[in-house]
Amino acid sequence: MDCKLVTLSELPQVMRLWDYCFEKEEEPFYRWYFEEYCLQHNLILGGFSEEDGHLQNMLHLNPYSILLRGQEERVPYIVGVATDPADRGKHLTKELLQHAFRLMRQKDCCFALLMPIYAGIYQKYDFAFCYRKHVYEMPLRDLTVPAPSGNLRTVHYSSYDGDLFEDLYMALAEGYNGLPIRTDFQWQKLLTVHQLEKMQAAVVYYGEEPRGYMFYEIREDKTFFIQELVALTPDAKWALLHYAKGHRSAADKLYWEAVEDDLTYLDFADADRAGRLKPFMMARCFDPVAALERYEVPEGCPDGQATLLLQDDLLEENNFPVTLAVDSGSLYLEKGRGATDGVIPMGAFAQLYFGAYTFSQLVEAGKIRMNTYAPETLAFMDALFPQCVNFINEYY
């Protein structure tokens, strides 16, 4: 298979495979994506048959930047992973991912994101869940929250621009890790697709000051679907949910994927409506050394060191021991020195770096294998990589 970046002349093959696997060509998103976005703002990697040149498989690399542990990190978001039906079962995805990761390393990227339809496809390539959401799904009539203050007013928008929401969204950066940075271009892209999909918006104001917003749609099955809800105060959140409940004549059900640490359920009269945690977005590291070289030691981390064997079944160049040593707030790395304390596969490395789980939790879950049990090593690594609450709400 010949792996290479897709050019404009090869785009029709990509479009046919997308139509077969995802949205159909008559759908608005399909037309926007291939007329306004593909190859203008992203890269497409294709695997082509060396016999007849047809497109065997593909993946799309959409550019994003996220705030990862306080630093801006360029992270390609992999979408549109697909294989021609005639070429399935040949295990071609592995080669395509290898090529994509090495290409991204050359562009100084260390991680990629991916939202799986079925996680099992990607876990064997060391993608691991680094984000979760708190999912609420219930009859709309059962949604119970305190009444908001009478000083708030809610305004409905059927068309809107990013200026309404940008400051509210960025307020999330104070409390959440891994948050995508929505530039003017990203907002324009997001809201253009909202308009294509007939998404509505509601904004809560305190006087003239916006305190929260909600993107939503009422689906054909009469579900009030909350795409995104951001509120600066509990009162603003309650106002938006009261607004949602006011649609009982048009919708029967509520579906909302809230932030992982959402506590709205504490107000529910029925504990069975408390919701569930749902794994959401996966990440994969393909350059652990570069990631560690720009890692900032958190305040209060004690001096110490640990030696871990990095394990990567996909990229052989990532298999080596590395010693992490903290001295007076600075992190020092040394490759290939001495006996190792444990083994960390790339999936667990991404989860640790993103702060999705602590080192101790990953050891307990069997994701990191320790050679000997050393409480001081676990304590040091837990302090070096403290747990974070992650949030992302991007779908393409």
C-alpha positions as a Python dict, from the first residue, in 0.01 Angstrom:
ca = {
    (1, 'M'): (0, 0, 0),
    (2, 'D'): (125, 347, -91),
    (3, 'C'): (50, 589, 194),
    (4, 'K'): (53, 954, 90),
    (5, 'L'): (-125, 1285, 134),
    (6, 'V'): (-433, 1314, -85),
    (7, 'T'): (-427, 1577, -359),
    (8, 'L'): (-715, 1756, -527),
    (9, 'S'): (-712, 1509, -817),
    (10, 'E'): (-767, 1221, -573),
    (11, 'L'): (-1039, 1393, -370),
    (12, 'P'): (-1327, 1235, -569),
    (13, 'Q'): (-1219, 891, -442),
    (14, 'V'): (-1223, 1026, -86),
    (15, 'M'): (-1570, 1171, -140),
    (16, 'R'): (-1707, 840, -267),
    (17, 'L'): (-1568, 650, 30),
    (18, 'W'): (-1705, 913, 272),
    (19, 'D'): (-2048, 884, 107),
    (20, 'Y'): (-2034, 506, 151),
    (21, 'C'): (-1928, 514, 517),
    (22, 'F'): (-2062, 839, 663),
    (23, 'E'): (-2286, 1124, 542),
    (24, 'K'): (-2439, 1099, 197),
    (25, 'E'): (-2348, 1348, -73),
    (26, 'E'): (-2691, 1512, -65),
    (27, 'E'): (-2659, 1600, 305),
    (28, 'P'): (-2564, 1960, 398),
    (29, 'F'): (-2263, 1863, 610),
    (30, 'Y'): (-2116, 1656, 326),
    (31, 'R'): (-2144, 1946, 82),
    (32, 'W'): (-1993, 2195, 327),
    (33, 'Y'): (-1713, 1962, 430),
    (34, 'F'): (-1592, 1886, 78),
    (35, 'E'): (-1664, 2226, -76),
    (36, 'E'): (-1542, 2453, 204),
    (37, 'Y'): (-1305, 2256, 428),
    (38, 'C'): (-1126, 1953, 289),
    (39, 'L'): (-771, 2014, 164),
    (40, 'Q'): (-818, 2385, 235),
    (41, 'H'): (-785, 2357, 612),
    (42, 'N'): (-691, 1996, 682),
    (43, 'L'): (-482, 1707, 555),
    (44, 'I'): (-611, 1375, 425),
    (45, 'L'): (-389, 1070, 432),
    (46, 'G'): (-477, 793, 194),
    (47, 'G'): (-357, 440, 143),
    (48, 'F'): (-355, 361, -230),
    (49, 'S'): (-324, 26, -401),
    (50, 'E'): (14, -24, -561),
    (51, 'E'): (-155, -237, -829),
    (52, 'D'): (-425, -7, -966),
    (53, 'G'): (-400, 312, -757),
    (54, 'H'): (-746, 296, -601),
    (55, 'L'): (-804, 440, -253),
    (56, 'Q'): (-798, 151, -5),
    (57, 'N'): (-831, 346, 319),
    (58, 'M'): (-809, 698, 455),
    (59, 'L'): (-802, 922, 758),
    (60, 'H'): (-849, 1296, 788),
    (61, 'L'): (-627, 1513, 1010),
    (62, 'N'): (-822, 1817, 1126),
    (63, 'P'): (-610, 2083, 1302),
    (64, 'Y'): (-681, 2173, 1664),
    (65, 'S'): (-496, 2335, 1950),
    (66, 'I'): (-582, 2251, 2309),
    (67, 'L'): (-482, 2385, 2649),
    (68, 'L'): (-300, 2084, 2790),
    (69, 'R'): (-176, 2137, 3145),
    (70, 'G'): (-170, 2512, 3088),
    (71, 'Q'): (22, 2501, 2761),
    (72, 'E'): (-102, 2531, 2405),
    (73, 'E'): (-55, 2199, 2227),
    (74, 'R'): (-122, 2142, 1857),
    (75, 'V'): (-318, 1820, 1835),
    (76, 'P'): (-453, 1677, 1508),
    (77, 'Y'): (-805, 1539, 1543),
    (78, 'I'): (-839, 1219, 1340),
    (79, 'V'): (-1177, 1179, 1169),
    (80, 'G'): (-1311, 993, 869),
    (81, 'V'): (-1117, 671, 927),
    (82, 'A'): (-1254, 438, 662),
    (83, 'T'): (-1159, 140, 447),
    (84, 'D'): (-1296, 45, 108),
    (85, 'P'): (-1534, -249, 167),
    (86, 'A'): (-1336, -461, -80),
    (87, 'D'): (-1017, -409, 123),
    (88, 'R'): (-1149, -478, 472),
    (89, 'G'): (-999, -759, 675),
    (90, 'K'): (-648, -690, 542),
    (91, 'H'): (-535, -497, 854),
    (92, 'L'): (-446, -187, 654),
    (93, 'T'): (-527, 61, 931),
    (94, 'K'): (-203, -11, 1116),
    (95, 'E'): (18, 100, 828),
    (96, 'L'): (-191, 411, 769),
    (97, 'L'): (-167, 513, 1137),
    (98, 'Q'): (207, 453, 1143),
    (99, 'H'): (249, 683, 846),
    (100, 'A'): (19, 946, 998),
    (101, 'F'): (201, 948, 1333),
    (102, 'R'): (544, 983, 1174),
    (103, 'L'): (415, 1261, 953),
    (104, 'M'): (276, 1446, 1256),
    (105, 'R'): (604, 1402, 1446),
    (106, 'Q'): (776, 1591, 1166),
    (107, 'K'): (528, 1874, 1227),
    (108, 'D'): (622, 1889, 1599),
    (109, 'C'): (300, 1728, 1722),
    (110, 'C'): (308, 1472, 2003),
    (111, 'F'): (-56, 1361, 2040),
    (112, 'A'): (-362, 1293, 1827),
    (113, 'L'): (-730, 1290, 1925),
    (114, 'L'): (-998, 1053, 1801),
    (115, 'M'): (-1365, 1006, 1888),
    (116, 'P'): (-1440, 638, 1828),
    (117, 'I'): (-1761, 485, 1707),
    (118, 'Y'): (-1628, 160, 1854),
    (119, 'A'): (-1329, 191, 2086),
    (120, 'G'): (-1209, -165, 2028),
    (121, 'I'): (-1089, -74, 1679),
    (122, 'Y'): (-839, 174, 1820),
    (123, 'Q'): (-742, 36, 2160),
    (124, 'K'): (-513, -218, 1993),
    (125, 'Y'): (-324, 78, 1844),
    (126, 'D'): (-281, 235, 2191),
    (127, 'F'): (-551, 498, 2171),
    (128, 'A'): (-697, 541, 2519),
    (129, 'F'): (-989, 734, 2665),
    (130, 'C'): (-874, 1066, 2810),
    (131, 'Y'): (-1209, 1248, 2831),
    (132, 'R'): (-1542, 1160, 2990),
    (133, 'K'): (-1886, 1323, 3000),
    (134, 'H'): (-2171, 1306, 3248),
    (135, 'V'): (-2474, 1193, 3047),
    (136, 'Y'): (-2830, 1280, 3145),
    (137, 'E'): (-3112, 1102, 2964),
    (138, 'M'): (-3467, 1123, 3099),
    (139, 'P'): (-3825, 1224, 3026),
    (140, 'L'): (-3823, 1602, 2998),
    (141, 'R'): (-4099, 1627, 3258),
    (142, 'D'): (-3865, 1467, 3516),
    (143, 'L'): (-3603, 1741, 3486),
    (144, 'T'): (-3609, 1916, 3826),
    (145, 'V'): (-3375, 2200, 3928),
    (146, 'P'): (-3417, 2504, 4153),
    (147, 'A'): (-3593, 2808, 4010),
    (148, 'P'): (-3342, 3066, 3882),
    (149, 'S'): (-3326, 3421, 4006),
    (150, 'G'): (-3579, 3664, 3867),
    (151, 'N'): (-3290, 3892, 3770),
    (152, 'L'): (-3198, 3661, 3481),
    (153, 'R'): (-3353, 3662, 3137),
    (154, 'T'): (-3314, 3401, 2863),
    (155, 'V'): (-3302, 3498, 2495),
    (156, 'H'): (-3350, 3258, 2204),
    (157, 'Y'): (-3137, 3284, 1889),
    (158, 'S'): (-3201, 3093, 1568),
    (159, 'S'): (-2897, 3253, 1404),
    (160, 'Y'): (-2587, 3373, 1585),
    (161, 'D'): (-2213, 3437, 1568),
    (162, 'G'): (-1920, 3345, 1790),
    (163, 'D'): (-1899, 3683, 1963),
    (164, 'L'): (-2198, 3584, 2177),
    (165, 'F'): (-2025, 3282, 2325),
    (166, 'E'): (-1646, 3320, 2306),
    (167, 'D'): (-1583, 3476, 2648),
    (168, 'L'): (-1819, 3234, 2821),
    (169, 'Y'): (-1650, 2937, 2657),
    (170, 'M'): (-1300, 3057, 2748),
    (171, 'A'): (-1406, 3084, 3113),
    (172, 'L'): (-1394, 2703, 3107),
    (173, 'A'): (-1016, 2724, 3073),
    (174, 'E'): (-994, 2815, 3442),
    (175, 'G'): (-1142, 2484, 3549),
    (176, 'Y'): (-1082, 2229, 3275),
    (177, 'N'): (-783, 2068, 3107),
    (178, 'G'): (-750, 1961, 2744),
    (179, 'L'): (-990, 2235, 2634),
    (180, 'P'): (-983, 2311, 2259),
    (181, 'I'): (-886, 2668, 2175),
    (182, 'R'): (-1163, 2804, 1957),
    (183, 'T'): (-1012, 3069, 1733),
    (184, 'D'): (-1233, 3290, 1517),
    (185, 'F'): (-1191, 3032, 1241),
    (186, 'Q'): (-1291, 2745, 1471),
    (187, 'W'): (-1597, 2936, 1590),
    (188, 'Q'): (-1695, 3012, 1232),
    (189, 'K'): (-1657, 2646, 1137),
    (190, 'L'): (-1856, 2528, 1438),
    (191, 'L'): (-2141, 2773, 1394),
    (192, 'T'): (-2160, 2722, 1018),
    (193, 'V'): (-2229, 2353, 1079),
    (194, 'H'): (-2477, 2448, 1353),
    (195, 'Q'): (-2671, 2647, 1097),
    (196, 'L'): (-2662, 2361, 848),
    (197, 'E'): (-2798, 2127, 1116),
    (198, 'K'): (-3057, 2385, 1232),
    (199, 'M'): (-2911, 2412, 1580),
    (200, 'Q'): (-3071, 2671, 1809),
    (201, 'A'): (-2916, 2877, 2087),
    (202, 'A'): (-3035, 3021, 2417),
    (203, 'V'): (-2834, 3280, 2611),
    (204, 'V'): (-2890, 3381, 2974),
    (205, 'Y'): (-2830, 3745, 3065),
    (206, 'Y'): (-2792, 3927, 3394),
    (207, 'G'): (-2877, 4276, 3280),
    (208, 'E'): (-2668, 4311, 2965),
    (209, 'E'): (-2406, 4062, 3081),
    (210, 'P'): (-2422, 3708, 2936),
    (211, 'R'): (-2395, 3442, 3207),
    (212, 'G'): (-2444, 3123, 3005),
    (213, 'Y'): (-2546, 2970, 2676),
    (214, 'M'): (-2689, 2648, 2536),
    (215, 'F'): (-2678, 2503, 2186),
    (216, 'Y'): (-2967, 2263, 2127),
    (217, 'E'): (-3199, 2102, 1877),
    (218, 'I'): (-3536, 1930, 1898),
    (219, 'R'): (-3495, 1605, 1710),
    (220, 'E'): (-3751, 1414, 1507),
    (221, 'D'): (-3791, 1159, 1787),
    (222, 'K'): (-3898, 1449, 2015),
    (223, 'T'): (-3571, 1459, 2208),
    (224, 'F'): (-3452, 1794, 2341),
    (225, 'F'): (-3084, 1743, 2260),
    (226, 'I'): (-2838, 1975, 2435),
    (227, 'Q'): (-2527, 2000, 2220),
    (228, 'E'): (-2337, 2226, 2459),
    (229, 'L'): (-2420, 2407, 2781),
    (230, 'V'): (-2184, 2656, 2945),
    (231, 'A'): (-2286, 2857, 3252),
    (232, 'L'): (-2080, 3083, 3477),
    (233, 'T'): (-2312, 3038, 3777),
    (234, 'P'): (-2552, 2767, 3902),
    (235, 'D'): (-2835, 3017, 3858),
    (236, 'A'): (-2755, 3056, 3487),
    (237, 'K'): (-2747, 2678, 3440),
    (238, 'W'): (-3083, 2641, 3614),
    (239, 'A'): (-3228, 2912, 3387),
    (240, 'L'): (-3115, 2725, 3076),
    (241, 'L'): (-3255, 2394, 3202),
    (242, 'H'): (-3586, 2561, 3291),
    (243, 'Y'): (-3586, 2695, 2935),
    (244, 'A'): (-3535, 2339, 2809),
    (245, 'K'): (-3817, 2204, 3025),
    (246, 'G'): (-4045, 2469, 2880),
    (247, 'H'): (-4041, 2273, 2552),
    (248, 'R'): (-4251, 1984, 2686),
    (249, 'S'): (-4514, 2045, 2418),
    (250, 'A'): (-4251, 1985, 2146),
    (251, 'A'): (-4021, 1731, 2314),
    (252, 'D'): (-4070, 1428, 2537),
    (253, 'K'): (-3709, 1345, 2630),
    (254, 'L'): (-3393, 1521, 2740),
    (255, 'Y'): (-3043, 1418, 2633),
    (256, 'W'): (-2744, 1615, 2761),
    (257, 'E'): (-2376, 1525, 2772),
    (258, 'A'): (-2253, 1758, 3046),
    (259, 'V'): (-1902, 1816, 3175),
    (260, 'E'): (-1756, 1522, 3364),
    (261, 'D'): (-1780, 1685, 3707),
    (262, 'D'): (-2132, 1825, 3664),
    (263, 'L'): (-2339, 1814, 3985),
    (264, 'T'): (-2683, 1900, 3852),
    (265, 'Y'): (-2806, 1558, 3968),
    (266, 'L'): (-2775, 1675, 4330),
    (267, 'D'): (-3100, 1868, 4275),
    (268, 'F'): (-3292, 1575, 4124),
    (269, 'A'): (-3581, 1432, 4323),
    (270, 'D'): (-3532, 1089, 4162),
    (271, 'A'): (-3188, 937, 4213),
    (272, 'D'): (-3247, 710, 3912),
    (273, 'R'): (-3212, 1020, 3694),
    (274, 'A'): (-2859, 1093, 3822),
    (275, 'G'): (-2703, 989, 3490),
    (276, 'R'): (-2382, 810, 3406),
    (277, 'L'): (-2021, 876, 3311),
    (278, 'K'): (-1948, 808, 2945),
    (279, 'P'): (-1598, 773, 2796),
    (280, 'F'): (-1588, 1025, 2514),
    (281, 'M'): (-1261, 1118, 2342),
    (282, 'M'): (-947, 909, 2298),
    (283, 'A'): (-590, 1031, 2266),
    (284, 'R'): (-268, 873, 2143),
    (285, 'C'): (91, 981, 2201),
    (286, 'F'): (341, 923, 1922),
    (287, 'D'): (634, 1132, 2050),
    (288, 'P'): (665, 1083, 2428),
    (289, 'V'): (1013, 1235, 2457),
    (290, 'A'): (912, 1562, 2290),
    (291, 'A'): (603, 1573, 2512),
    (292, 'L'): (810, 1523, 2826),
    (293, 'E'): (1072, 1777, 2718),
    (294, 'R'): (809, 2053, 2719),
    (295, 'Y'): (627, 1933, 3029),
    (296, 'E'): (615, 2184, 3314),
    (297, 'V'): (660, 2041, 3664),
    (298, 'P'): (355, 2130, 3877),
    (299, 'E'): (407, 2355, 4175),
    (300, 'G'): (481, 2164, 4491),
    (301, 'C'): (609, 1848, 4320),
    (302, 'P'): (888, 1701, 4537),
    (303, 'D'): (1228, 1602, 4406),
    (304, 'G'): (1254, 1241, 4299),
    (305, 'Q'): (1296, 1011, 4006),
    (306, 'A'): (1151, 708, 3831),
    (307, 'T'): (1269, 496, 3538),
    (308, 'L'): (1000, 360, 3308),
    (309, 'L'): (1013, 142, 3000),
    (310, 'L'): (808, 309, 2726),
    (311, 'Q'): (620, 52, 2517),
    (312, 'D'): (479, 114, 2171),
    (313, 'D'): (364, -177, 1956),
    (314, 'L'): (305, 52, 1657),
    (315, 'L'): (618, 271, 1646),
    (316, 'E'): (931, 76, 1729),
    (317, 'E'): (1133, 396, 1781),
    (318, 'N'): (929, 464, 2098),
    (319, 'N'): (1048, 155, 2285),
    (320, 'F'): (1318, 244, 2537),
    (321, 'P'): (1363, 316, 2909),
    (322, 'V'): (1352, 677, 3022),
    (323, 'T'): (1442, 823, 3359),
    (324, 'L'): (1234, 1117, 3480),
    (325, 'A'): (1407, 1318, 3752),
    (326, 'V'): (1276, 1630, 3925),
    (327, 'D'): (1530, 1856, 4093),
    (328, 'S'): (1425, 2194, 4237),
    (329, 'G'): (1119, 2219, 4015),
    (330, 'S'): (1288, 2121, 3688),
    (331, 'L'): (1234, 1797, 3498),
    (332, 'Y'): (1533, 1613, 3355),
    (333, 'L'): (1516, 1319, 3113),
    (334, 'E'): (1769, 1050, 3039),
    (335, 'K'): (1713, 769, 2791),
    (336, 'G'): (1826, 412, 2838),
    (337, 'R'): (1967, 424, 3191),
    (338, 'G'): (1954, 145, 3450),
    (339, 'A'): (1685, -91, 3569),
    (340, 'T'): (1323, 13, 3520),
    (341, 'D'): (1057, 60, 3786),
    (342, 'G'): (775, -30, 3549),
    (343, 'V'): (638, -50, 3196),
    (344, 'I'): (405, 214, 3051),
    (345, 'P'): (234, 157, 2714),
    (346, 'M'): (155, 458, 2497),
    (347, 'G'): (-217, 448, 2580),
    (348, 'A'): (-149, 475, 2952),
    (349, 'F'): (116, 740, 2884),
    (350, 'A'): (-145, 959, 2711),
    (351, 'Q'): (-392, 910, 2998),
    (352, 'L'): (-124, 1003, 3250),
    (353, 'Y'): (-5, 1308, 3057),
    (354, 'F'): (-361, 1434, 3001),
    (355, 'G'): (-435, 1383, 3370),
    (356, 'A'): (-730, 1155, 3297),
    (357, 'Y'): (-605, 917, 3568),
    (358, 'T'): (-326, 921, 3823),
    (359, 'F'): (-22, 697, 3797),
    (360, 'S'): (-150, 493, 4094),
    (361, 'Q'): (-491, 448, 3933),
    (362, 'L'): (-334, 323, 3611),
    (363, 'V'): (-120, 80, 3809),
    (364, 'E'): (-427, -43, 3995),
    (365, 'A'): (-613, -86, 3665),
    (366, 'G'): (-327, -291, 3520),
    (367, 'K'): (-247, -31, 3253),
    (368, 'I'): (99, 37, 3399),
    (369, 'R'): (294, -270, 3512),
    (370, 'M'): (533, -219, 3803),
    (371, 'N'): (838, -443, 3835),
    (372, 'T'): (844, -396, 4210),
    (373, 'Y'): (592, -227, 4437),
    (374, 'A'): (752, 96, 4556),
    (375, 'P'): (514, 339, 4731),
    (376, 'E'): (765, 622, 4696),
    (377, 'T'): (767, 580, 4315),
    (378, 'L'): (388, 591, 4298),
    (379, 'A'): (376, 898, 4523),
    (380, 'F'): (639, 1078, 4314),
    (381, 'M'): (465, 1003, 3983),
    (382, 'D'): (126, 1103, 4125),
    (383, 'A'): (274, 1439, 4228),
    (384, 'L'): (449, 1487, 3893),
    (385, 'F'): (130, 1412, 3693),
    (386, 'P'): (-165, 1528, 3906),
    (387, 'Q'): (-516, 1434, 3794),
    (388, 'C'): (-718, 1688, 3592),
    (389, 'V'): (-1079, 1727, 3485),
    (390, 'N'): (-1079, 1725, 3106),
    (391, 'F'): (-1338, 1870, 2869),
    (392, 'I'): (-1380, 1867, 2494),
    (393, 'N'): (-1691, 1903, 2282),
    (394, 'E'): (-1577, 1882, 1921),
    (395, 'Y'): (-1719, 1630, 1676),
    (396, 'Y'): (-1518, 1671, 1352),
}
